[in-house]
């Protein structure tokens, strides 16, 4: 076996959106960088098995629904014919283009990209096991851990090809007639949206009283109203207490509120009950790095672990487990290594659920404000009063601002509706800049657009919305 010994200034373990963003910035700043990942190119779970393939399939789902809804506008299509092999190939082509592009960018930056597995031996040494069978000892000045996360599993469920995690669902190997989705979070609802559009009868089971725990209920209610049309059923306050595989499907026992139990059969089940950090198997026990009881690596505001030369970012260090949060953490860690006086302290991290309609929010939510006793005023603009929403035949939307009464500062923004994920960036900028409601009101927005709903929400706060009559209370 070939064994080499090398040295690098910075090693990044994990090539996801946090890892490759950190590696690329470090190289741009003149550092000698080694990037290690199990895949052939950078990209991580997000590009290979998460954000990107799911959004490609959600785009197809949206198109399928629009061909059916167009009859309402006087345009009738024949029923779409789905070529599953071609759809799968197209999805994979999107992934290949993006990950291949990142591979090229890595080479252009002269980053030493290693396909393999890395294990910490101490605070300055790694063992790297390459995919080709060789291994090497790598000495480093600094390291950034960006090993990401994996789907959480429920031990009582059997090991069966009929029981999927998010990775299995994205393979798109078949379209089950009856699909059970366990978990009403963003992954479960996005995949429910895809499979229902492709023809599955989808039942969503959520053990809590609300879908999308953490999001404001007024936003979720609008989504849920449309989901009830798209899906077969949504069962809240319901637990899956048993799953048994039979020759023709899965026999599932459900326990509803009050303890009532029912037994049903499904062709497949997607279990989407969260994710857990990849903090085992990477040699943390060989260092002073601390891990909490959930498996998250403990870091300070500079993303530094208990080992001064080792940093950690992304899903590995805690919620929210979002690609864009990881990318920004990676950049902060690199700037700290470069000697800059920076910390990771965002006022708002946007979250987006790419269902139909989309749900997006940033900053302080109304729910969080009520729980913490923070005084707020809420200004809402219903999309039923939006000319652009009417032209799209998508009145199922709402834009809301969370405002500090005394200063009129924007503390949070919530949006549900078509394209909410594109609109939330303006809200995030407003929160980060400590913008006032008057700043949004006075910013001229193009007409007719959905972005106007942000401006008109601010106008509602002042009792001056052109398209909604809500006088300001004296």
C-alpha positions in Angstrom: 0.0 0.0 0.0 1.3 3.4 -0.9 1.6 5.8 2.0 2.6 9.5 1.6 3.2 12.3 4.0 2.1 15.8 3.0 1.6 19.2 4.6 -1.0 21.9 3.9 -1.8 25.3 5.3 -5.6 24.7 5.4 -7.5 21.4 5.1 -11.2 21.5 4.7 -13.0 18.2 5.4 -16.3 18.0 3.6 -17.0 19.4 0.1 -20.6 20.7 0.6 -21.7 24.3 0.3 -20.0 25.2 3.5 -16.8 23.3 2.8 -16.2 24.3 -0.8 -17.2 28.0 -0.1 -14.5 28.0 2.6 -11.9 26.3 0.4 -12.6 28.6 -2.5 -12.3 31.8 -0.5 -9.2 30.6 1.2 -7.6 29.9 -2.1 -8.7 33.3 -3.4 -6.9 34.8 -0.4 -3.7 33.1 -1.2 -3.7 30.1 1.1 -2.5 26.6 0.3 -5.7 24.6 0.5 -6.6 20.9 0.5 -10.2 19.9 0.2 -11.3 16.3 1.1 -14.6 14.7 0.2 -16.0 11.3 -0.5 -17.5 12.4 -3.9 -15.7 12.8 -7.2 -16.3 16.6 -7.1 -17.4 19.2 -4.5 -21.1 19.7 -3.9 -22.0 17.7 -0.8 -25.5 16.5 0.1 -27.0 19.7 -1.1 -26.0 19.2 -4.7 -25.9 15.5 -4.9 -28.8 14.4 -2.8 -30.6 17.4 -1.4 -31.3 21.0 -2.4 -30.6 20.8 -6.1 -32.2 17.5 -7.2 -35.3 18.2 -5.1 -35.7 21.7 -6.7 -35.4 20.2 -10.1 -38.2 17.7 -9.3 -40.3 20.4 -7.7 -40.1 22.5 -10.9 -41.5 19.5 -12.8 -44.2 19.1 -10.2 -45.2 22.7 -10.6 -45.3 22.4 -14.4 -47.5 19.3 -14.1 -50.0 21.1 -11.9 -50.1 24.1 -14.1 -51.0 22.0 -17.2 -54.0 20.7 -15.2 -55.0 24.1 -13.8 -54.7 25.9 -17.1 -58.2 24.7 -18.1 -59.5 27.4 -15.7 -57.9 30.0 -18.0 -59.3 28.5 -21.2 -56.2 26.5 -22.2 -56.6 22.7 -22.1 -53.7 20.2 -22.4 -53.9 16.5 -22.8 -52.9 14.5 -19.7 -49.0 14.7 -19.4 -47.1 11.5 -20.2 -44.3 10.9 -17.7 -41.1 9.2 -18.9 -39.5 8.3 -15.5 -36.2 7.3 -17.0 -35.8 10.6 -18.9 -37.0 12.6 -15.9 -34.4 10.9 -13.7 -31.7 11.4 -16.4 -32.5 15.1 -16.6 -32.4 15.5 -12.8 -29.0 13.8 -12.8 -27.7 16.0 -15.6 -28.4 19.1 -13.5 -26.4 17.5 -10.6 -23.6 16.5 -12.9 -23.3 20.0 -14.5 -23.2 21.8 -11.2 -20.8 19.4 -9.4 -18.6 19.2 -12.5 -18.4 23.0 -12.6 -17.3 23.1 -9.0 -14.6 20.5 -9.8 -13.3 22.9 -12.6 -13.4 25.9 -10.2 -11.4 23.9 -7.7 -8.8 23.1 -10.3 -8.7 26.7 -11.4 -8.0 27.8 -7.9 -5.2 25.2 -7.6 -6.9 23.5 -4.7 -5.6 20.0 -3.9 -8.9 18.1 -4.1 -8.8 14.6 -2.6 -11.6 12.0 -3.0 -11.5 10.0 0.2 -12.1 9.9 3.9 -10.3 11.9 6.5 -9.8 11.1 10.2 -8.3 13.4 12.8 -5.3 11.9 14.6 -4.6 14.9 16.7 -5.0 18.7 16.5 -2.6 19.0 13.5 -2.6 15.7 11.7 -5.0 13.8 9.5 -5.1 10.3 8.1 -6.5 10.4 4.6 -7.8 7.2 3.0 -8.1 7.8 -0.7 -10.8 6.2 -2.8 -8.1 4.6 -4.9 -6.9 2.5 -1.9 -3.8 4.6 -1.0 -3.6 6.6 2.1 -1.5 9.5 3.5 -0.7 11.4 6.6 -1.5 15.1 6.2 -0.1 17.7 8.5 -2.0 21.0 8.6 -1.8 24.4 10.2 -5.6 24.9 10.3 -8.6 22.7 9.6 -12.3 23.4 8.9 -14.7 20.5 9.6 -17.6 20.6 7.3 -18.9 17.0 7.3 -22.6 17.9 7.2 -25.4 15.7 8.3 -27.5 12.6 7.4 -31.2 11.7 7.7 -32.3 10.7 11.2 -33.7 7.2 11.4 -36.5 5.7 13.6 -35.1 2.4 15.1 -38.5 0.7 15.4 -39.0 0.8 11.7 -37.8 -2.3 9.8 -34.9 -2.2 7.2 -36.8 -2.3 4.0 -36.5 -1.0 0.4 -40.1 0.2 0.8 -39.0 2.6 3.7 -37.2 5.6 2.3 -35.2 8.5 3.6 -34.8 11.7 1.5 -31.9 10.2 -0.5 -34.0 7.2 -1.5 -37.0 9.5 -2.5 -34.7 11.6 -4.7 -33.5 8.5 -6.7 -37.0 8.4 -8.3 -36.8 4.7 -8.9 -40.6 4.3 -8.9 -43.9 6.1 -8.3 -45.8 4.3 -5.6 -49.5 4.3 -5.8 -49.9 4.9 -2.0 -47.1 6.8 -0.3 -46.9 7.6 3.4 -44.8 10.6 4.4 -43.8 10.5 8.1 -43.0 14.1 9.2 -44.6 17.4 8.2 -41.3 19.4 7.9 -39.9 21.0 4.8 -38.3 17.8 3.4 -41.5 15.7 3.9 -43.8 18.4 2.4 -41.5 19.1 -0.6 -41.3 15.4 -1.4 -45.0 15.0 -0.9 -45.5 17.8 -3.4 -43.3 16.0 -6.0 -44.8 12.5 -5.7 -48.4 13.7 -5.6 -47.8 15.6 -8.8 -46.3 12.5 -10.4 -49.4 10.5 -9.5 -49.0 9.1 -5.9 -51.8 9.2 -3.4 -49.8 10.8 -0.6 -50.7 10.8 3.1 -48.7 13.0 5.4 -48.4 12.1 9.1 -47.2 14.8 11.6 -47.1 14.1 15.4 -47.4 17.8 16.3 -50.5 20.0 15.9 -48.9 22.1 13.1 -47.0 21.4 9.9 -43.7 23.2 9.6 -43.0 23.7 13.3 -41.4 27.0 13.9 -43.1 28.8 11.0 -46.0 31.2 11.8 -49.4 29.5 11.7 -51.0 32.1 9.4 -48.4 31.3 6.7 -48.7 27.6 7.2 -52.6 27.7 7.1 -52.4 29.1 3.5 -50.0 26.3 2.4 -52.0 23.6 4.2 -55.3 24.7 2.5 -53.7 24.1 -0.9 -51.9 20.9 0.2 -55.3 19.5 1.2 -56.2 19.7 -2.5 -52.9 18.3 -3.8 -52.5 15.4 -1.3 -54.7 12.5 -0.3 -54.7 13.3 3.5 -52.8 15.3 6.1 -53.0 13.7 9.6 -51.7 16.0 12.4 -51.4 15.0 16.1 -50.7 11.5 14.7 -47.9 9.0 15.4 -46.7 6.0 13.5 -46.3 3.3 16.2 -45.6 0.3 14.0 -44.6 -0.5 10.5 -44.5 -4.1 9.1 -43.4 -5.1 5.6 -45.6 -7.6 3.8 -45.2 -9.0 0.2 -47.5 -6.3 -1.2 -46.7 -3.3 0.9 -46.3 -1.8 4.4 -48.8 -2.3 7.1 -48.7 0.8 9.2 -50.4 1.4 12.6 -51.3 5.0 13.3 -52.2 6.5 16.6 -54.2 9.6 16.6 -55.0 12.2 19.2 -56.7 10.6 22.2 -55.0 7.3 21.6 -57.3 6.0 18.8 -55.5 3.5 16.5 -56.0 2.6 12.9 -54.1 0.2 10.5 -53.5 1.0 6.9 -51.5 -0.3 4.0 -49.0 1.7 1.8 -46.7 0.8 -1.1 -43.8 2.9 0.4 -43.1 5.3 3.2 -40.8 8.3 3.3 -39.4 8.9 6.8 -38.4 12.6 7.1 -38.1 13.3 10.8 -35.0 15.5 10.7 -31.2 15.1 10.3 -28.3 14.4 12.6 -24.8 15.7 12.4 -21.9 13.6 11.0 -19.7 14.0 14.0 -18.8 10.3 14.6 -16.1 8.5 12.7 -13.9 11.6 12.0 -11.6 11.3 14.9 -13.0 13.9 17.2 -12.1 11.7 20.2 -8.4 12.2 19.3 -8.8 15.9 20.0 -10.1 18.2 22.7 -13.1 19.1 20.5 -16.4 19.1 22.5 -19.7 17.6 21.2 -23.1 18.2 22.8 -25.7 15.6 23.6 -27.2 15.9 20.2 -23.9 15.3 18.4 -23.3 18.9 17.4 -19.7 20.2 17.6 -19.4 23.1 20.0 -17.9 26.3 18.5 -17.6 30.0 19.4 -18.8 32.9 17.3 -15.7 32.6 15.2 -16.6 28.9 14.5 -13.5 27.8 16.4 -13.7 24.6 18.3 -12.0 23.8 21.6 -8.9 23.1 19.5 -7.6 26.6 18.5 -6.5 25.5 15.0 -9.6 23.5 14.2 -12.9 25.2 13.1 -16.3 23.6 12.4 -19.2 24.9 10.3 -22.6 24.0 8.8 -24.9 21.2 9.9 -22.1 19.9 12.1 -22.5 22.8 14.5 -26.3 23.1 14.8 -29.5 24.7 13.6 -30.6 25.9 11.2 -29.2 23.1 9.0 -29.2 25.2 5.8 -26.8 25.3 2.9 -26.6 29.1 2.8 -25.9 29.3 6.5 -23.0 26.8 6.1 -21.6 28.9 3.2 -21.4 32.1 5.3 -20.0 30.2 8.3 -17.3 28.8 6.1 -16.3 32.3 4.8 -16.2 33.6 8.4 -13.9 30.8 9.5 -11.5 31.5 6.7 -11.5 35.2 7.4 -10.7 34.4 11.1 -7.8 32.2 10.0 -6.6 35.0 7.8 -6.4 37.3 10.9 -9.5 39.4 10.3 -11.6 40.5 13.3 -15.0 38.9 12.3 -17.7 36.8 13.9 -20.7 34.9 12.6 -23.6 36.9 14.0 -26.4 37.3 11.4 -29.5 39.2 12.3 -31.5 37.0 10.0 -31.0 33.6 8.2 -33.8 33.1 5.7 -35.6 29.8 5.5 -37.6 28.6 2.5 -39.9 25.7 2.0 -40.2 25.0 -1.8 -43.7 23.7 -1.7 -46.6 25.1 -3.8 -47.1 27.8 -2.5 -43.7 28.4 -1.1 -43.2 29.5 2.5 -40.3 31.8 3.5 -39.4 33.7 6.6 -36.4 35.5 8.2 -35.5 37.2 11.4 -38.0 37.3 14.3 -41.2 35.4 13.7 -44.5 36.4 15.2 -44.6 33.1 17.1 -41.2 33.6 18.6 -42.0 37.2 19.6 -45.2 36.1 21.5 -43.3 33.3 23.3 -40.5 35.7 24.4 -42.8 38.6 25.2 -41.2 40.9 22.7 -43.5 43.8 21.8 -44.3 43.9 18.1 -46.7 45.2 15.5 -47.6 42.9 12.6 -48.5 44.4 9.2 -50.0 42.0 6.6 -50.8 42.4 3.0 -53.0 39.7 1.5 -52.2 38.7 -2.1 -55.9 38.9 -3.0 -55.2 42.6 -3.3 -52.2 42.1 -5.6 -52.7 42.7 -9.3 -49.8 40.5 -10.2 -51.1 37.7 -8.0 -54.4 38.0 -9.8 -52.8 37.7 -13.3 -51.0 34.6 -12.1 -54.3 33.2 -10.6 -52.4 32.7 -7.4 -54.2 34.7 -4.7 -53.2 32.1 -2.0 -50.5 34.4 -0.6 -49.6 36.7 2.3 -46.7 39.0 3.1 -46.2 40.1 6.6 -43.8 42.4 8.4 -42.8 42.0 12.1 -42.1 45.6 13.3 -40.7 47.0 16.5 -43.4 49.6 17.6 -41.1 52.2 19.2 -38.5 52.4 16.4 -40.5 51.1 13.5 -37.6 48.8 12.7 -38.2 45.6 10.6 -37.5 42.7 12.9 -38.7 39.9 10.7 -40.5 39.1 7.5 -42.8 36.2 6.5 -44.1 35.4 3.1 -46.3 32.6 1.7 -47.1 32.4 -2.0 -45.8 31.7 -5.4 -42.1 32.6 -5.6 -41.9 33.5 -1.9 -38.3 32.1 -1.8 -37.2 34.7 -4.3 -38.9 37.5 -2.4 -37.5 36.8 1.0 -34.1 38.2 0.2 -35.4 41.7 0.3 -36.8 41.0 3.8 -33.5 39.5 4.9 -31.6 42.6 3.7 -34.1 44.8 5.5 -33.6 43.0 8.8 -29.8 42.9 8.4 -29.6 46.7 7.7 -32.1 47.5 10.5 -34.3 49.1 7.9 -37.4 50.9 9.0 -41.0 50.3 7.8 -40.7 53.7 6.1 -37.7 52.6 4.2 -39.7 49.8 2.6 -42.7 52.1 2.1 -40.6 54.7 0.3 -38.7 52.2 -1.9 -40.3 52.3 -5.3 -41.1 48.7 -6.4 -41.9 47.8 -10.0 -45.5 47.3 -11.0 -47.1 44.8 -11.4 -44.9 42.5 -9.4 -45.2 40.3 -6.3 -42.4 42.3 -4.7 -44.9 45.2 -4.3 -46.5 43.2 -1.5 -43.5 43.9 0.6 -43.9 47.7 0.0 -47.6 47.5 0.6 -47.2 45.6 3.8 -45.2 48.6 5.0 -47.9 50.9 3.8 -50.4 48.8 5.8 -48.4 49.5 8.9 -48.9 53.3 8.4 -52.5 52.8 7.4 -51.8 54.0 3.9 -51.9 50.9 1.6 -53.2 51.8 -1.8 -54.9 48.5 -2.4 -56.0 47.6 1.2 -58.2 49.9 3.3 -56.9 49.5 6.9 -56.7 52.9 8.6 -54.1 53.3 11.3 -55.6 53.0 14.7 -55.3 56.3 16.7 
